Amino acid sequence: MALGSRIGFFNFKKNPKKTLEKLIYEEDDINELDLNALLEKALQTENYKLAIRYYFLKTLKALATKKLINYHKDKTNSEYKFELKKGTIRNQFSYLTYVYSYVWYGDFAVSKSEFSILQTKYESFIKNIS
C-alpha cells in the first residue's frame, strides 16, 4: 500500500459539484445563463453573495440588450463603465460595480438587511434602463 493512500492523500478525483460551481462562477456568459432561475436559487439558499453576482450579470445583460455596452465575457468592468456616456447611468453603474467587486472579489459577507437595500438598487437600475 502506497504511503498516504489510506487517508486519500493521493486521491486525484475531482468533486463534480465543486467543478460545476467553479464553471458557473468563472465561465459566465450572460447569454447562455438563466439568470432569473440562478438568482432565485441563490435567494432560496440565502446566498446573498452569489445573488449579488447574478444581479450584476443581469445588469450587464440589460445594458447589452439596450445596446449601451458591447458585452463580451472577457471584458473588465472598467471597460464597460467607459463605454457608457457620462451621466446618471454611468454613475449608478459605477456604484453597482463597486458593490459587486467589494462583495464578490473582496469576499465580504452580506447580511439579509444589507442585501435587501442592494437588491432594490440593482432592480431599480435594471428597470430604469429597460
C-alpha positions in Angstrom: 0.0 0.0 0.0 1.4 3.4 -1.0 2.1 5.9 1.7 -0.9 8.1 2.3 -3.3 6.1 0.2 -5.4 5.0 3.2 -6.3 8.6 4.0 -6.9 9.7 0.4 -3.6 11.6 0.2 -3.2 10.7 -3.5 -6.9 10.9 -4.4 -7.0 12.7 -7.8 -10.8 12.5 -8.3 -12.4 15.9 -8.5 -15.6 16.7 -6.8 -18.1 17.2 -9.6 -20.2 19.7 -7.6 -17.2 21.9 -7.0 -16.2 21.7 -10.6 -19.8 22.7 -11.7 -19.9 25.6 -9.2 -16.5 26.8 -10.5 -17.7 26.8 -14.1 -20.8 28.7 -13.2 -18.7 31.4 -11.5 -15.9 31.6 -13.9 -17.4 30.9 -17.3 -20.4 33.1 -17.0 -21.8 34.1 -20.4 -24.9 36.1 -19.7 -26.4 35.0 -23.0 -26.2 31.3 -22.0 -27.5 31.5 -18.4 -31.0 31.6 -17.0 -30.1 34.4 -14.6 -33.6 34.6 -13.1 -33.5 30.9 -12.1 -30.0 31.2 -10.8 -30.9 34.3 -8.8 -34.0 32.6 -7.4 -31.9 29.6 -6.3 -29.3 31.8 -4.6 -32.1 33.7 -2.8 -33.7 30.4 -1.6 -30.5 29.3 0.0 -29.8 32.8 1.3 -26.6 33.0 -0.6 -26.6 36.8 -0.9 -23.0 37.0 -2.2 -24.0 34.8 -5.2 -27.3 36.7 -5.6 -25.3 40.0 -5.9 -23.2 38.3 -8.7 -26.3 37.3 -10.5 -27.8 40.8 -10.1 -24.6 42.3 -11.6 -24.8 39.9 -14.5 -28.4 40.9 -15.0 -27.2 44.5 -15.0 -24.7 43.7 -17.8 -27.3 41.9 -19.8 -29.8 44.8 -19.5 -27.1 47.2 -20.7 -26.2 45.0 -23.6 -29.8 44.4 -24.6 -30.3 48.2 -24.8 -27.0 48.5 -26.7 -25.5 50.7 -24.1 -22.5 48.4 -23.9 -21.0 45.7 -26.1 -20.9 42.7 -23.9 -18.0 40.2 -24.0 -17.4 37.9 -21.1 -13.6 38.7 -21.1 -14.1 42.5 -20.8 -13.4 44.2 -17.5 -16.0 46.2 -15.5 -13.9 49.3 -16.2 -14.2 48.7 -19.9 -18.0 48.6 -19.6 -18.0 51.7 -17.5 -16.1 53.7 -20.1 -18.5 52.5 -22.8 -21.3 54.3 -21.0 -21.9 58.0 -21.6 -21.1 60.2 -18.7 -24.1 60.8 -16.5 -26.6 59.1 -14.3 -26.4 55.6 -15.8 -22.6 55.6 -15.7 -22.6 56.8 -12.1 -25.1 54.3 -11.0 -23.3 51.5 -12.9 -20.0 52.6 -11.2 -21.7 52.2 -7.8 -23.2 48.8 -8.6 -19.8 47.7 -10.0 -18.1 48.8 -6.8 -20.6 46.9 -4.7 -20.3 43.8 -6.8 -16.4 43.9 -6.7 -16.4 44.6 -2.9 -18.7 41.6 -2.2 -17.6 39.1 -4.8 -13.8 39.7 -5.1 -13.4 41.1 -1.6 -15.1 38.0 -0.3 -17.3 40.1 2.1 -20.4 38.6 3.6 -23.7 40.3 3.0 -26.5 40.3 5.6 -30.1 39.9 4.8 -30.8 43.6 5.6 -27.9 44.8 3.5 -28.9 42.6 0.6 -32.4 44.0 0.7 -31.0 47.5 0.2 -28.7 46.4 -2.6 -31.4 44.3 -4.3 -33.6 47.4 -4.5 -30.7 49.4 -6.1 -30.0 46.7 -8.7 -33.6 46.2 -9.6 -34.2 49.9 -9.9 -31.2 50.3 -12.2 -32.3 47.4 -14.4 -35.9 48.7 -14.5 -34.8 52.3 -15.4 -32.7 51.2 -18.4 -35.2 48.6 -19.7 
